[in-house]
């Protein structure tokens, strides 16, 4: 039998590289595509020697071509942290719109099933808690975060249009805060910021009064949820995240304790439109995918902390 061929856009990124690992383990032929704006070839270096792995240095906002048959496309290309999409707002909008259009067109041409990476950011600064898939969100389309939030909302709408009009096999995953090895130190998100600051003995920078909440998912749990969603027959959005909610202040204390740091927490103004609460309702994922997180935050932080120690302390 011919191996199933899978295209993973953003394949050299944090999540994309873990997905490359998973599909290699599943015996697929994996094509990772990345323009390396925020991805890092080091994340997939261990796969480059494998005969069933290819790396294509390409921007999916431009025409995408893959020769031969293709079974699956996972569209994960996009700047994903505020520090990146505020610096590259137009590229962010283009990869969510033109990039998604190119991937959907390729899926249609190849008869491939496509899964697109959406985000909890489609809920904006939510007025419903926890967030369920039928909540339409509270997004400021012209605020600084709008470039990412609206790119993802448009991506979902375009994907559903291809499903409805062309009968394309589509899957949409709404990803909540995820962490694990291969995150960038300068990512700008709270977890890498806190850990790298604590390891360097610097003060931890919290925004607002630290009472806002986040729910952190370990990357292995997320990858499992994505894989199950891809293999399901459910075309509508599904939340994949860990409902274990924590305030930023509590999380700062946890990181200080874990690292043995003497750091203090300092506070800066809350960025515009920063969500006050994040917690997924995963009732649908449990029902449709028989999925829920296996790893607690503490369990996931152990390998993550080791990875950051090597990066920060050498």
PyMOL commands that set and color helices and strands:
alter all, ss='L'
color gray80, all
select helices_A, chain A and resi 14-25+41-47+82-85+89-110+120-123+146-166+190-200+219-231+248-259+283-289+297-313
alter helices_A, ss='H'
color red, helices_A
select strands_A, chain A and resi 5-9+29-34+53-57+72-75+113-119+170-175+178-179+204-207+213-215+217-218+237-240+245-247+265-268
alter strands_A, ss='S'
color yellow, strands_A
deselect
rebuild
show_as cartoon
